[in-house]
Amino acid sequence: MLQIRYIYQVEDTIDSLGIVLKAYMGLSCKVGAFNRVVDELIKMNLSQKDVFLLFGPIDILVQIRDLTSLDEFVNQWFNPIRNITTQEMLIERTQTFIVISEG
């Protein structure tokens, strides 16, 4: 319950002070599946400049800029990205980092 209150306090601050909100999603894919996942991300109107291929525990890093609220991020980006190719389970794990800074 405490976390929910904190999220709403953050959203009120974002609206009133003009704070910049960004999110980064790290995706770990099954071996050899990252090309299909990248194709699906590009179909979601993400710029190729915001999708980075990595080598290590995280295969793909996605940067999402100019967010206005946490609800927008969850509904427009987090849930759709997490559900990419759910039937074949190409994405094994996701990690999300939310960055809040004064602009």
Buried (B, 14 or more C-beta within 10 A) or exposed (E): EEEEEEEEEBBEEBEEEEBEBBBBBBBBBBEEBBEBBBEBBEEEEBEEEBBBEEEEEBBBBBBBEEBEBBEBBBEEBBEEBBEBBEEEEBBEEBEBEBEBEEE
